[in-house]
Amino acid sequence: MQLPAISLSQEQLSRFDEAVKKEWIVTNGLGGYASSTVTGLNTRKYHGLLVAALHPPGDRTVCLMKLDEQLVLNHESIALGINEFNYGEPPEDRTFLKGFTASPFPSYHYVAGNIVLTKTVLMPTGKNLVAVLYNTQNFNDSTAILKITPLLTCRHFHDVVDRQKKPLTFNQTNEAHSVALFFTNPKAAVILKATSGRFNDASCWVEHLFYREEYNRGESSVDDGYQPGYFELEVQPRKTADFAIVAVAEESNVEAAAEIAGVGDSYEAIEQLFDAAHSRNSRLLVDFYSRYKQIPITEWLSLTLLAADAFVVESKDSRVSIIAGYHWFEAWGRDAFISLPGLLLVTGRFNEARNILLTFADLMKEGLIPNCLEDKSCSPYYNTADATLWYVNAAFQYLKYTMDFAFVQEKLWEKIKAVLESYTHGTVFGIRMDSDGLIVHGPRLTWMDAEVDGTPVTPRAGKAVEVQALWYNALKIAELLAGKFGEKNLAEDYAKRAETVRTSFNRKFWNEKNRCLYDVVEEDGADASMRPNQVIAVSLDFTMLDAQKSLMILNTVENALLTPYGLRTLGRNDPRYVGAYVGDRRSRDRAYHNGAVWSWLLGPFTTACAKVKFTADPEPSLALGSLVTPLLSHQIYQAGLGTISEIFDGDPPYTPRGCIAQAWSVAEPLRAYVEDVMHVRPKFEVQVL
């Protein structure tokens, strides 16, 4: 199947201030990635041609920052690569970049001095390796020389290097076609090898590299990098030369790094990697469209499907997890199980879905799955009241698609029961069932967890609306499973608990004045903030709400919060509303859940609308399509090319912000498009309204 591509013309690239905001990313299925802008200028400390996950999927380390190209013709040099050292001053000459293509492989097209150079970035799955392929056409009557200078470092991707204060320590070994650096802190072997030409030793430091996006975000924005020398290739008159550079990184494992770098011994071996990566992406699309023949093939849907693959990662012991977002998020439990249906179920990747359910089941502690796995140590943090309930829901969604009751009964059922008992009798962070059957919990335990100077921006302590909805949903799922597995008494017990929750919820959460739900119920009252969390209470398979209340909720949320790219996190008439996610971390965190638009919420909102507004429509609905297709068909061509950003400004023009690629931003609109817009349902459905 032909792969989709996003192309930018010379005219588009010449508008530098616009072009430099467009970014690309390719990933390796380990947590590592390659990423930059379409201009070739790194604007983030997170950018790099090889950001290796030294302990997959964590310990992400920037190793190869970039490769800068230079053409030499008749003793005149033309620099193609660009860097920035002072914000506000234009970088080096940019007139030679004539075109750029993204997805599935980023490709730069340069024309200079009657020479045409195409540079393509490839990152194979399963290796901390990047291969950069060069096709050089020399239309001159004299020999041209292509010089390629690597800029190296070895730092955690959250950090920058100031060599005057804390220099990198390493040993360097040069050979005819390669250079190897062995870093001591962090420990890593970084090897670069060229398929032809030669390596020349001309080492130096490049200081005070400037990252404009980090500066705008109030983060560390000045960095130092090391140039070990340069690769050189002669291109004969009126000839074409194909050439590639391979970079690999391994933690202190010189032999492993050298073995992987061995693919750089020939250009043909790199081409084989390219063909294999192309075939893998084609197979992902063929599998999907073959599964759903009624879904039309479109470029934006194909791009979304390929974007979904980027978040699925595997550790060295073959455990699957989901990266919440690129560049800087780790594997998060909540994000993983909100995203699992869209990333793995509608795409038919059931083995990986089973694997991730088992991975987090093994990490369960005191009835909770981890909120996140820290990047450097992979240590689990359990500070979440809702992630575990999303886990139970994801297990049920897996059942709906596979009918694999044997797996759930053998591997997950005891864990699910342990979750319900822990929530009932109490676990850490004040999470427990109150006398009214509802779940009470401490602050900063929901997905709205930002804080400023140690103070939660949206603490939501007490009884958050979506936690109650997920709790009821989990009890009903457990009731169904207990009945299926022959535990009649337990099924009856879960049914009684669920009924108590339903009665209390409807009595305490209904806001008659605003015809919607309170966001949080506390001991001293209820929070009537207009937020999107109430939509989850309508969208889940098991809901406590009747059709009339559900319709009123959706109408209220639509009027107050709906945008083309998702739902606002707070109504615009609220005095706490912040319409732009800009400034330093403190300013951004104040806006994060007080106005910023989140795309993932389009998933539950669309599903809720399908349940309540369009129940009699068996065909794809134009009205439902209008909720998710503007995001999928437009934003995927914007900030992070071929993927979907984490958030958007609450005010028009809804500028994309945050991570350029977010798992649930891709997963939930994709799931809603397949299940609700195209009405392609799983094997087993629950009818409750």
C-alpha positions as CSV (number, residue, x, y, z in Angstrom):
1,M,0.0,0.0,0.0
2,Q,1.2,3.5,-0.9
3,L,2.3,5.4,2.2
4,P,1.0,8.9,2.9
5,A,3.3,11.9,2.7
6,I,3.2,15.5,3.8
7,S,5.1,17.8,1.6
8,L,6.2,21.4,2.0
9,S,7.2,23.6,-0.9
10,Q,10.1,26.0,-1.2
11,E,7.5,28.9,-0.8
12,Q,6.2,27.4,2.5
13,L,9.7,26.8,3.8
14,S,10.7,30.3,3.0
15,R,8.3,31.7,5.6
16,F,10.8,30.8,8.2
17,D,8.8,31.9,11.3
18,E,6.0,29.6,10.3
19,A,8.1,26.7,9.0
20,V,10.3,26.5,12.1
21,K,7.2,25.7,14.2
22,K,6.5,22.6,12.1
23,E,8.3,19.5,13.6
24,W,8.7,15.9,12.7
25,I,9.3,12.8,14.8
26,V,10.1,9.2,14.0
27,T,10.3,6.6,16.8
28,N,11.9,3.2,17.3
29,G,9.4,1.2,19.4
30,L,11.8,1.4,22.4
31,G,11.0,4.9,23.6
32,G,13.8,6.5,21.5
33,Y,13.2,8.8,18.6
34,A,14.6,11.2,16.0
35,S,13.1,14.7,15.8
36,S,13.7,18.2,14.5
37,T,12.0,20.9,12.5
38,V,11.3,21.0,8.8
39,T,14.0,23.7,8.5
40,G,16.7,21.5,10.0
41,L,17.0,23.9,13.0
42,N,16.8,22.3,16.4
43,T,14.5,24.5,18.5
44,R,14.2,22.2,21.6
45,K,16.6,20.5,23.9
46,Y,14.5,17.4,23.1
47,H,15.4,17.5,19.4
48,G,18.0,15.2,18.0
49,L,18.7,12.7,15.3
50,L,19.4,9.9,17.9
51,V,17.6,10.2,21.2
52,A,18.3,6.7,22.5
53,A,16.3,4.9,25.2
54,L,19.2,3.3,27.0
55,H,16.9,1.4,29.3
56,P,13.8,0.9,27.1
57,P,11.4,2.5,27.3
58,G,13.2,5.0,29.6
59,D,16.5,6.7,30.2
60,R,16.1,8.7,27.0
61,T,19.5,10.2,26.1
62,V,20.3,12.7,23.4
63,C,23.4,11.3,21.6
64,L,23.4,12.7,18.1
65,M,22.1,16.2,18.1
66,K,22.3,16.7,14.3
67,L,24.3,16.3,11.1
68,D,25.3,19.6,9.4
69,E,26.1,19.4,5.7
70,Q,28.5,21.5,3.7
71,L,29.2,21.4,-0.1
72,V,32.6,22.4,-1.4
73,L,32.9,23.2,-5.2
74,N,35.9,24.9,-6.7
75,H,37.2,25.7,-3.3
76,E,34.0,27.5,-2.3
77,S,32.0,26.2,0.6
78,I,28.2,26.3,0.9
79,A,26.8,25.5,4.4
80,L,23.4,23.8,4.3
81,G,22.9,23.1,8.0
82,I,21.6,25.8,10.2
83,N,22.0,26.6,14.0
84,E,20.8,29.4,16.2
85,F,22.9,31.2,18.8
86,N,21.0,34.3,19.6
87,Y,17.2,34.5,19.7
88,G,15.8,37.1,17.3
89,E,18.7,37.0,14.9
90,P,18.0,34.9,11.8
91,P,20.1,31.7,11.6
92,E,22.5,31.0,8.7
93,D,21.4,31.2,5.1
94,R,18.3,29.1,4.5
95,T,17.8,29.7,0.7
96,F,19.2,26.3,-0.3
97,L,16.3,24.2,1.2
98,K,13.9,23.7,-1.6
99,G,11.5,21.1,-0.2
100,F,10.6,18.9,2.7
101,T,8.6,15.7,2.9
102,A,7.4,14.0,6.1
103,S,5.7,10.7,6.9
104,P,6.8,8.1,7.1
105,F,10.4,9.2,6.6
106,P,11.5,12.9,6.9
107,S,13.4,14.1,3.8
108,Y,15.1,17.4,3.1
109,H,15.7,18.5,-0.5
110,Y,18.6,21.0,-1.1
111,V,19.8,22.7,-4.3
112,A,23.0,24.7,-4.3
113,G,25.9,25.3,-6.7
114,N,24.2,23.1,-9.4
115,I,24.2,20.2,-6.9
116,V,21.0,18.5,-5.7
117,L,21.1,16.9,-2.3
118,T,18.4,14.8,-0.7
119,K,18.7,13.8,3.0
120,T,16.4,11.2,4.4
121,V,16.2,10.1,8.1
122,L,15.4,6.5,8.9
123,M,14.9,5.0,12.3
124,P,14.3,1.2,12.3
125,T,12.0,-0.4,14.9
126,G,13.7,-2.2,17.8
127,K,17.2,-0.5,17.7
128,N,18.7,2.6,19.2
129,L,19.9,3.4,15.7
130,V,19.4,6.2,13.1
131,A,20.4,6.0,9.5
132,V,20.7,9.2,7.4
133,L,20.7,8.5,3.6
134,Y,22.1,11.0,1.2
135,N,21.6,11.2,-2.5
136,T,23.9,13.7,-4.2
137,Q,23.6,14.7,-7.8
138,N,26.5,16.8,-9.2
139,F,25.6,18.6,-12.4
140,N,28.9,20.3,-12.6
141,D,32.0,19.6,-14.7
142,S,34.2,19.5,-11.6
143,T,34.3,17.3,-8.5
144,A,32.2,18.3,-5.6
145,I,32.9,17.4,-2.0
146,L,30.2,16.7,0.6
147,K,31.2,17.3,4.2
148,I,29.0,16.1,7.0
149,T,29.7,17.2,10.5
150,P,28.0,15.4,13.4
151,L,27.2,17.3,16.6
152,L,27.3,14.9,19.5
153,T,26.4,14.9,23.2
154,C,25.4,12.4,25.8
155,R,22.8,13.9,28.2
156,H,19.4,13.1,29.5
157,F,16.8,14.7,27.3
158,H,15.5,17.0,30.0
159,D,19.0,18.4,30.5
160,V,21.5,20.7,28.6
161,V,25.3,20.8,28.7
162,D,27.4,23.7,30.0
163,R,30.9,22.4,29.4
164,Q,32.4,25.1,31.5
165,K,30.5,24.0,34.6
166,K,30.1,20.3,34.0
167,P,32.0,19.0,31.0
168,L,31.2,15.7,29.3
169,T,33.9,13.1,29.7
170,F,34.6,10.6,27.0
171,N,37.3,8.8,24.9
172,Q,37.3,9.1,21.2
173,T,38.4,6.5,18.6
174,N,38.7,7.3,14.9
175,E,38.9,4.9,12.0
176,A,38.8,5.4,8.3
177,H,35.0,5.4,8.0
178,S,33.8,5.8,11.6
179,V,34.2,7.5,14.9
180,A,33.3,6.1,18.3
181,L,32.8,8.0,21.6
182,F,32.7,6.3,24.9
183,F,31.1,8.5,27.5
184,T,31.5,8.0,31.2
185,N,28.6,9.9,32.8
186,P,26.1,8.9,31.6
187,K,27.8,5.7,30.4
188,A,27.2,5.1,26.7
189,A,28.9,4.1,23.6
190,V,28.0,6.2,20.6
191,I,29.3,5.1,17.2
192,L,28.9,6.8,13.8
193,K,29.8,4.9,10.6
194,A,29.7,6.0,7.0
195,T,29.1,3.6,4.1
196,S,31.8,5.3,2.0
197,G,34.1,8.3,2.0
198,R,36.3,8.9,5.0
199,F,36.3,10.4,8.4
200,N,38.5,13.4,9.2
201,D,39.6,14.3,12.7
202,A,38.8,18.0,13.4
203,S,37.4,18.0,16.8
204,C,35.9,21.1,18.4
205,W,33.1,22.3,20.7
206,V,30.1,24.3,19.5
207,E,29.0,26.5,22.4
208,H,25.8,28.4,23.3
209,L,23.5,26.7,20.9
210,F,20.1,28.3,21.4
211,Y,16.7,26.6,21.6
212,R,13.9,29.1,20.9
213,E,11.1,26.8,22.0
214,E,12.7,26.1,25.3
215,Y,13.3,29.9,25.8
216,N,9.6,30.5,25.1
217,R,8.7,27.9,27.6
218,G,10.9,29.3,30.3
219,E,13.1,26.2,30.3
220,S,16.9,25.7,29.9
221,S,17.6,27.0,26.4
222,V,21.4,27.2,25.9
223,D,23.4,24.0,25.1
224,D,26.9,23.0,24.1
225,G,27.7,20.2,21.6
226,Y,30.8,18.4,20.5
227,Q,32.0,17.9,16.9
228,P,34.4,15.0,16.7
229,G,35.4,15.8,13.1
230,Y,33.6,15.3,9.8
231,F,32.8,12.7,7.1
232,E,33.8,13.6,3.6
233,L,32.6,12.2,0.2
234,E,33.7,13.1,-3.3
235,V,31.0,13.3,-6.0
236,Q,32.5,13.1,-9.4
237,P,31.5,15.4,-12.2
238,R,28.1,14.7,-13.8
239,K,27.6,11.8,-11.4
240,T,25.3,10.7,-8.6
241,A,26.5,9.4,-5.3
242,D,24.5,7.5,-2.7
243,F,25.9,7.6,0.8
244,A,24.7,7.0,4.4
245,I,25.7,7.6,7.9
246,V,24.6,5.3,10.7
247,A,24.6,6.3,14.4
248,V,24.0,3.9,17.2
249,A,24.0,4.2,21.0
250,E,24.2,1.5,23.7
251,E,24.9,1.8,27.4
252,S,28.6,1.0,27.9
253,N,28.2,-1.9,25.6
254,V,30.8,-1.4,22.9
255,E,30.4,-4.8,21.3
256,A,26.6,-4.4,21.0
257,A,27.0,-0.9,19.6
258,A,29.6,-2.1,17.1
259,E,27.4,-5.0,16.0
260,I,24.5,-2.7,15.4
261,A,26.7,-0.2,13.6
262,G,27.7,-3.0,11.3
263,V,24.8,-2.2,9.1
264,G,26.7,0.9,8.1
265,D,29.3,-1.2,6.2
266,S,27.3,-0.9,3.0
267,Y,24.7,1.4,1.5
268,E,22.7,-1.7,0.4
269,A,22.3,-2.8,4.0
270,I,20.8,0.7,4.8
271,E,18.5,0.3,1.8
272,Q,17.3,-3.0,3.2
273,L,16.5,-1.3,6.5
274,F,14.6,1.4,4.6
275,D,12.6,-1.2,2.7
276,A,11.8,-3.2,5.9
277,A,10.6,0.0,7.6
278,H,8.5,0.9,4.5
279,S,7.0,-2.6,4.5
280,R,6.2,-2.5,8.2
281,N,4.3,0.8,7.8
282,S,2.5,-0.5,4.7
283,R,1.5,-3.7,6.6
284,L,0.0,-1.6,9.4
285,L,-2.2,0.2,6.9
286,V,-3.1,-2.9,5.0
287,D,-4.1,-4.8,8.2
288,F,-6.4,-2.0,9.2
289,Y,-8.1,-1.3,5.9
290,S,-8.5,-5.1,5.3
291,R,-10.1,-5.4,8.7
292,Y,-12.5,-2.5,8.0
293,K,-13.4,-2.7,4.3
294,Q,-16.3,-0.3,4.8
295,I,-13.9,2.5,6.0
296,P,-12.6,4.6,3.0
297,I,-8.9,5.0,2.6
298,T,-7.9,8.6,3.2
299,E,-4.5,10.2,3.7
300,W,-5.4,11.8,7.0
301,L,-6.6,8.5,8.4
302,S,-3.5,6.6,7.2
303,L,-1.4,9.3,8.9
304,T,-3.3,8.9,12.1
305,L,-2.9,5.1,12.0
306,L,0.9,5.5,11.6
307,A,1.0,8.1,14.3
308,A,-0.8,5.6,16.7
309,D,2.1,3.1,16.2
310,A,4.7,5.6,17.6
311,F,3.5,5.4,21.2
312,V,3.6,1.6,21.5
313,V,7.0,0.6,23.0
314,E,8.6,-2.5,24.3
315,S,11.3,-3.1,26.9
316,K,14.2,-5.4,26.7
317,D,12.2,-8.1,28.5
318,S,9.4,-7.8,25.9
319,R,7.0,-5.9,28.1
320,V,4.8,-3.5,26.2
321,S,3.8,-0.1,27.5
322,I,2.6,3.2,26.0
323,I,4.6,6.5,25.9
324,A,2.1,9.2,26.9
325,G,3.6,11.8,24.6
326,Y,6.6,13.0,22.7
327,H,8.9,14.5,23.4
328,W,9.0,14.5,27.2
329,F,6.4,12.2,28.7
330,E,7.1,8.8,30.1
331,A,4.8,5.7,30.2
332,W,1.8,6.8,32.2
333,G,-0.8,4.3,33.5
334,R,-3.8,6.6,33.0
335,D,-2.8,7.7,29.5
336,A,-2.0,4.1,28.6
337,F,-5.5,2.7,29.4
338,I,-7.4,5.7,28.0
339,S,-5.3,5.2,24.8
340,L,-5.3,1.4,24.6
341,P,-8.6,1.0,22.8
342,G,-7.6,3.5,20.0
343,L,-4.0,2.4,19.7
344,L,-4.3,-1.4,20.0
345,L,-8.0,-2.6,19.8
346,V,-9.5,-0.8,16.8
347,T,-6.2,-1.5,15.0
348,G,-6.4,-5.2,15.8
349,R,-3.1,-5.4,17.9
350,F,-4.6,-7.7,20.5
351,N,-1.4,-9.5,21.5
352,E,0.2,-6.2,22.5
353,A,-3.0,-5.2,24.3
354,R,-2.8,-8.4,26.4
355,N,0.9,-7.7,27.0
356,I,0.3,-4.2,28.4
357,L,-2.6,-5.4,30.6
358,L,-0.2,-8.0,32.1
359,T,2.6,-5.6,32.4
360,F,0.6,-3.2,34.6
361,A,-1.1,-6.0,36.5
362,D,2.3,-7.1,37.6
363,L,3.1,-3.5,38.8
364,M,-0.1,-3.3,40.8
365,K,0.4,-2.3,44.4
366,E,-2.3,-1.9,47.1
367,G,-4.9,-2.1,44.5
368,L,-3.4,0.7,42.3
369,I,-1.6,0.6,39.0
370,P,1.2,3.2,38.6
371,N,0.4,6.7,37.6
372,C,3.7,6.8,35.7
373,L,7.1,5.1,35.3
374,E,9.9,7.6,35.9
375,D,12.1,8.0,32.8
376,K,15.6,7.5,34.4
377,S,14.8,4.8,37.0
378,C,11.6,3.4,35.6
379,S,10.4,3.6,39.2
380,P,6.6,3.5,39.5
381,Y,4.6,6.3,41.1
382,Y,1.1,5.4,42.3
383,N,-0.4,8.9,42.9
384,T,-3.7,8.4,41.0
385,A,-7.3,7.8,41.9
386,D,-8.5,7.1,38.4
387,A,-5.8,5.3,36.4
388,T,-6.6,1.9,37.9
389,L,-10.3,2.3,37.1
390,W,-9.3,3.2,33.5
391,Y,-7.3,-0.1,33.6
392,V,-10.5,-2.1,34.5
393,N,-12.3,-0.3,31.7
394,A,-9.5,-1.1,29.2
395,A,-9.7,-4.8,30.2
396,F,-13.4,-4.7,29.4
397,Q,-12.8,-3.0,26.1
398,Y,-10.3,-5.8,25.3
399,L,-13.1,-8.3,26.1
400,K,-15.5,-6.5,23.8
401,Y,-13.1,-6.8,20.9
402,T,-11.8,-10.3,21.5
403,M,-14.3,-12.2,23.6
404,D,-11.2,-13.6,25.3
405,F,-12.9,-14.4,28.6
406,A,-10.4,-17.2,29.3
407,F,-7.4,-14.7,29.4
408,V,-9.3,-12.3,31.6
409,Q,-10.4,-15.0,34.0
410,E,-7.0,-16.6,34.3
411,K,-4.7,-13.5,34.3
412,L,-6.7,-10.4,35.3
413,W,-9.8,-11.4,37.3
414,E,-8.1,-11.7,40.7
415,K,-6.4,-8.3,40.1
416,I,-9.7,-6.7,39.2
417,K,-11.3,-8.0,42.4
418,A,-8.4,-6.8,44.4
419,V,-8.8,-3.3,42.9
420,L,-12.5,-3.2,43.9
421,E,-11.7,-4.4,47.4
422,S,-8.9,-1.8,47.8
423,Y,-11.1,1.0,46.7
424,T,-13.9,-0.2,49.0
425,H,-11.9,-0.6,52.2
426,G,-9.3,2.1,51.5
427,T,-5.8,2.4,50.0
428,V,-3.1,5.1,49.8
429,F,-3.6,8.8,49.1
430,G,-7.0,8.7,51.0
431,I,-8.7,6.7,48.2
432,R,-11.6,4.8,49.8
433,M,-15.4,4.2,49.5
434,D,-17.4,6.6,51.6
435,S,-20.6,5.6,53.4
436,D,-22.6,6.8,50.4
437,G,-20.8,4.3,48.1
438,L,-18.9,7.0,46.3
439,I,-15.1,7.2,46.2
440,V,-13.4,9.9,48.2
441,H,-9.7,10.8,47.4
442,G,-7.0,13.3,48.1
443,P,-5.9,16.2,45.9
444,R,-4.0,16.0,42.6
445,L,-5.1,12.4,42.0
446,T,-7.1,13.0,38.8
447,W,-5.8,13.8,35.3
448,M,-6.1,17.5,36.2
449,D,-3.0,17.3,38.3
450,A,-1.0,20.5,37.5
451,E,0.6,22.4,40.4
452,V,2.3,25.8,40.8
453,D,5.0,26.2,43.6
454,G,3.8,23.0,45.2
455,T,0.1,24.1,45.3
456,P,-2.4,22.2,43.1
457,V,-4.0,24.4,40.4
458,T,-7.1,22.2,40.3
459,P,-6.8,20.0,43.4
460,R,-10.3,18.4,43.0
461,A,-10.0,16.6,46.3
462,G,-13.2,15.0,47.6
463,K,-15.3,13.1,45.0
464,A,-14.4,13.9,41.4
465,V,-17.2,13.3,38.9
466,E,-15.2,11.0,36.5
467,V,-13.8,8.9,39.4
468,Q,-17.4,8.1,40.4
469,A,-18.4,7.3,36.9
470,L,-15.4,5.0,36.5
471,W,-16.1,3.4,39.9
472,Y,-19.7,2.6,38.9
473,N,-18.5,1.3,35.5
474,A,-15.9,-0.9,37.2
475,L,-18.5,-2.4,39.6
476,K,-20.8,-3.2,36.7
477,I,-18.0,-4.7,34.8
478,A,-17.1,-6.9,37.8
479,E,-20.8,-7.8,38.2
480,L,-20.9,-9.0,34.6
481,L,-17.6,-10.9,34.9
482,A,-18.5,-12.5,38.3
483,G,-21.7,-13.8,36.7
484,K,-19.8,-15.1,33.7
485,F,-17.3,-16.8,35.9
486,G,-19.9,-18.5,38.1
487,E,-19.5,-16.3,41.2
488,K,-23.2,-15.5,41.7
489,N,-22.9,-14.2,45.3
490,L,-20.1,-11.9,44.3
491,A,-22.1,-10.6,41.3
492,E,-25.0,-9.8,43.5
493,D,-22.7,-8.0,45.9
494,Y,-21.2,-5.8,43.1
495,A,-24.7,-5.1,41.8
496,K,-25.8,-3.8,45.3
497,R,-22.8,-1.6,45.6
498,A,-23.3,-0.3,42.1
499,E,-26.9,0.6,42.9
500,T,-25.9,2.5,46.0
501,V,-23.4,4.4,43.9
502,R,-26.0,5.2,41.3
503,T,-28.5,6.5,43.8
504,S,-25.9,8.7,45.7
505,F,-24.4,10.0,42.4
506,N,-27.7,11.2,41.0
507,R,-28.7,12.8,44.3
508,K,-25.4,14.6,44.9
509,F,-24.0,15.4,41.5
510,W,-27.0,16.7,39.5
511,N,-26.8,20.5,39.1
512,E,-30.4,21.4,38.3
513,K,-29.5,25.1,37.8
514,N,-27.0,24.5,35.1
515,R,-28.6,21.3,33.8
516,C,-25.4,19.3,34.1
517,L,-23.2,17.6,36.7
518,Y,-21.0,19.1,39.4
519,D,-17.4,18.6,38.8
520,V,-16.5,17.7,42.4
521,V,-18.6,17.0,45.5
522,E,-16.9,17.8,48.8
523,E,-18.0,17.7,52.4
524,D,-18.8,21.4,52.5
525,G,-20.5,21.6,49.1
526,A,-20.1,21.0,45.4
527,D,-17.9,22.6,42.8
528,A,-20.1,23.9,39.9
529,S,-17.1,24.7,37.6
530,M,-18.0,24.1,34.0
531,R,-15.5,21.3,33.1
532,P,-15.5,18.4,30.6
533,N,-15.1,15.6,33.1
534,Q,-18.8,15.0,33.3
535,V,-18.8,13.8,29.7
536,I,-17.1,10.6,30.9
537,A,-20.1,9.8,33.0
538,V,-22.2,9.7,29.9
539,S,-19.7,8.0,27.6
540,L,-18.8,4.8,29.5
541,D,-20.5,1.5,28.8
542,F,-22.2,1.6,32.2
543,T,-23.7,4.9,33.1
544,M,-25.6,6.1,36.1
545,L,-27.5,8.7,34.1
546,D,-30.8,8.4,32.2
547,A,-31.1,9.6,28.6
548,Q,-32.7,12.9,29.5
549,K,-30.0,14.0,31.9
550,S,-27.3,12.7,29.5
551,L,-28.7,14.9,26.7
552,M,-28.8,18.0,28.9
553,I,-25.2,17.4,29.9
554,L,-24.1,17.1,26.3
555,N,-25.9,20.2,25.3
556,T,-24.4,22.2,28.2
557,V,-20.9,21.0,27.5
558,E,-21.2,21.6,23.7
559,N,-22.3,25.2,24.3
560,A,-19.7,26.0,26.8
561,L,-16.6,23.9,26.0
562,L,-16.6,22.4,22.5
563,T,-14.0,23.6,19.9
564,P,-12.9,22.2,16.6
565,Y,-10.0,20.5,18.3
566,G,-11.4,19.2,21.6
567,L,-13.1,20.4,24.8
568,R,-11.9,23.3,26.9
569,T,-11.0,22.4,30.4
570,L,-12.9,25.3,31.9
571,G,-15.8,27.6,30.7
572,R,-14.7,30.9,29.2
573,N,-16.9,32.9,31.6
574,D,-15.1,31.5,34.6
575,P,-12.7,34.1,36.2
576,R,-10.0,31.5,36.4
577,Y,-10.1,30.8,32.7
578,V,-6.8,31.2,30.8
579,G,-7.2,31.3,27.0
580,A,-3.6,30.9,25.9
581,Y,-1.1,28.2,27.1
582,V,2.1,30.4,27.0
583,G,4.9,31.6,29.2
584,D,7.0,29.9,31.8
585,R,6.1,26.7,33.5
586,R,4.1,28.4,36.2
587,S,2.0,30.4,33.7
588,R,1.5,27.3,31.5
589,D,0.5,25.1,34.5
590,R,-2.2,27.7,35.4
591,A,-3.7,27.3,31.9
592,Y,-3.2,23.6,31.6
593,H,-6.6,22.6,33.0
594,N,-8.2,26.1,33.2
595,G,-8.9,26.7,29.6
596,A,-6.5,24.7,27.5
597,V,-8.3,22.5,24.9
598,W,-7.6,18.7,25.1
599,S,-8.2,16.6,22.0
600,W,-8.6,13.3,23.8
601,L,-11.9,14.5,25.2
602,L,-13.4,14.4,21.7
603,G,-13.4,10.6,22.1
604,P,-15.7,10.4,25.0
605,F,-17.8,13.3,23.8
606,T,-18.3,11.7,20.4
607,T,-19.2,8.4,22.0
608,A,-21.6,10.1,24.4
609,C,-23.3,11.9,21.4
610,A,-23.5,8.6,19.6
611,K,-25.3,7.0,22.6
612,V,-27.6,9.8,23.3
613,K,-28.3,11.8,20.2
614,F,-27.9,9.4,17.3
615,T,-29.0,6.0,18.7
616,A,-31.3,5.3,15.8
617,D,-28.7,6.1,13.1
618,P,-27.0,2.8,11.9
619,E,-25.0,4.6,9.3
620,P,-21.9,6.9,9.5
621,S,-23.2,10.2,10.8
622,L,-22.2,13.5,9.3
623,A,-23.0,15.2,12.6
624,L,-20.7,12.8,14.6
625,G,-18.0,13.1,11.9
626,S,-18.0,16.8,12.3
627,L,-16.7,16.3,15.8
628,V,-13.5,14.4,15.1
629,T,-12.7,14.8,11.4
630,P,-11.7,18.5,11.6
631,L,-9.0,17.5,14.1
632,L,-7.8,14.4,12.3
633,S,-7.9,15.9,8.8
634,H,-6.4,19.3,9.7
635,Q,-4.2,19.4,12.8
636,I,-2.2,16.4,11.6
637,Y,-0.7,18.7,9.0
638,Q,0.2,21.4,11.5
639,A,2.6,21.4,14.5
640,G,3.8,17.8,14.7
641,L,3.5,16.7,11.1
642,G,1.6,13.4,10.9
643,T,0.5,13.4,14.5
644,I,-1.6,15.3,17.0
645,S,-0.6,17.7,19.7
646,E,-1.2,17.4,23.4
647,I,-3.3,20.6,23.8
648,F,-4.5,23.7,22.1
649,D,-5.2,27.3,23.3
650,G,-8.7,27.7,24.5
651,D,-9.1,30.9,22.5
652,P,-9.1,31.0,18.6
653,P,-7.1,30.3,16.5
654,Y,-6.6,27.3,18.9
655,T,-2.8,27.3,18.5
656,P,-1.3,23.8,19.2
657,R,0.7,23.6,22.4
658,G,2.5,21.1,24.7
659,C,3.8,17.9,23.3
660,I,3.8,17.7,19.5
661,A,2.6,14.0,19.7
662,Q,0.2,12.8,22.4
663,A,-1.0,9.2,22.7
664,W,-4.6,9.9,23.8
665,S,-4.9,12.8,21.4
666,V,-4.4,10.3,18.6
667,A,-6.1,7.3,20.2
668,E,-9.4,8.6,21.3
669,P,-10.4,10.6,18.2
670,L,-9.3,7.5,16.1
671,R,-11.4,5.2,18.3
672,A,-14.4,7.4,18.1
673,Y,-14.0,7.8,14.3
674,V,-14.0,4.0,13.8
675,E,-16.6,3.0,16.4
676,D,-19.0,5.9,16.4
677,V,-18.6,7.8,13.1
678,M,-18.1,4.8,10.9
679,H,-20.3,2.6,13.3
680,V,-17.8,-0.3,13.2
681,R,-18.5,-1.9,16.6
682,P,-16.6,-4.5,18.6
683,K,-18.0,-8.0,18.8
684,F,-19.8,-7.5,22.2
685,E,-21.7,-4.4,23.2
686,V,-23.5,-3.2,26.3
687,Q,-26.8,-1.5,26.0
688,V,-27.8,0.5,29.0
689,L,-29.7,3.5,27.8
